Amino acid sequence: MPLSVESMDFLMENRLQNSREWFLAHKAQYQQFVLTPLIQLVEQLYPSLYSIDPKLIIEPKVNRSISRIYRDTRYTRDKSLYREHMWLAFSRDRKEPNCPPAFVFEFWPDGWRFGCGYYYMPPALMQQVRDMALANDKRFLAAQAVLKQHPEYVLEGDTYKRQHYPDYPPDLQLWLNRKDCCLVCNSRDFDLLFSPLLSQTLAKGFAQMQPVYEFLLAASQLYLHQ
């Protein structure tokens, strides 16, 4: 079964109730409307993601490819127990020291998106990305071509307030003036989100983003050996 209006309704109500007792009383709804569709989506995406990188972790389990619904409240002022924002993430082993990039799909009450990249990048890794961009590395050029071929994909991430590379073309500055980066496709097409066609859309998008993944993966491997 695909994600549905009931999936969103449950996530919003669960966050609003903010109660372990309420969650446990409605856990069957969580499993039916949230967890089961995400498990099935991981299974549907397995062939396409495996063809991109056989080392990706593609496991239909919570804390592997599927996010937890419980929030970690140890280091935040927001002590809400549950999240209404769920995601899938596919990367090589995150315990590896080279900080591998990930393919991601996430959704929340206001929209959804998919992409490839990082939530956070160590400064030395982002500098490796800049160095490859400045050197016109062929893997960077292939990644840059994805942005030109697919204007619906945008490069996101924190940027410097002051331009550090003002003399370079704007398409290079997109990479050079960032602290981290993730290529994403944002959407508010809930008909597609709730459709059986979602897995095909994600598989196609991830395949189109493969050059970006391979560029960032190469940067992470060079970063490891610095």
Disulfide bonds with the S-S distance in Angstrom:
none
